[in-house]
Amino acid sequence: MNRPYRQRAETLARARQGDADAVTPLLAMLQTDPIPYWQAAAANLLQPWAEATNVTPALISELANTNPLVRQTVVESLSPL
């Protein structure tokens, strides 16, 4: 069974373990997930890679997100910069 919630859980678990291969699915989750909570979770877990050339612009673009939780989490993830 390859359901979206299972893919999300696996991506989040890999990111928590510091697996850099989780960055691409996290970026996809940040930009396309219909649920703002999961977008915010992805933004939070992208913080260790915030300086990466593909992550920084994605986070910055989400500063215009309509959901305040997502915007706040993006700001926190960009704070090390």
Secondary structure, 3 states (H helix, E strand, C coil): CCCHHHHHHHHHHHHHCCCHHHHHHHHHHHHHCCCHHHHHHHHHHCHHHCCCCCHHHHHHHHHHCCCHHHHHHHHHHHCCC
